[in-house]
Amino acid sequence: MIPLVCEGSEPVIVRKSREVVVQNDFGSFHLSSYQVFCDDRTELHGVLRTSSLEGTVPVRLNSACFTSEVLRDKRCDCAWQISEALQKFSRWQKGVLIYHFAHEGRGLGLMGKIACYQLMDQGHNAEDAAATLGLPIDSRRFDSSAVILADLRVKRVKLLTENPRKIAALSAAGIEVAETEQLTNPDPDLAGYYEEKRRLFGL
Ligand SMILES: [Zn+2]
């Protein structure tokens, strides 16, 4: 049965697809999609998982990044991170990738992201650019991932990030974050991007 309202601010799965098997450069995975309702909106998630989800499961919460993942823009490392995560899942024969379509530009959307980039090209840092536009620099919520992990019967995870907000969101929802691992691209061209990320988000 599909719930019509979201009780309080708790995320609720309103629809999920069946699974299909997809094969990519990294191996064979099960693909499904989930619509999760919370805060008056429904957000779409793509979920890619390995066959086995026993024990501590490596998990990557991936925010959509059209500019990096599709256009291969070098302002950020999102395309590299998704490849790195899938390579690890393939090597470990275990893992779940949850892809948040609504998280483009840390929740700014593509319009807001491009407007920020334009200001950053004029010398603003990311924080000033978002503030100038009157937008929050990071409006993403990660608790929708917890309900998806619960639906997959995943209780204990190795989270492929050290983002404190992602760790806190899963922990608060009862998912045990047993380990974390930061995915950091050694490309020296990304040093400035990482420095800004550490300053603003603590990772
Ligand atoms: Zn990106």
Boltz pocket constraint, residues with backbone or C-beta under 6 A from the ligand:
constraints:
  - pocket:
      binder: B
      contacts: [[A, 64], [A, 65], [A, 68], [A, 76], [A, 77], [A, 78], [A, 79]]
      max_distance: 6.0
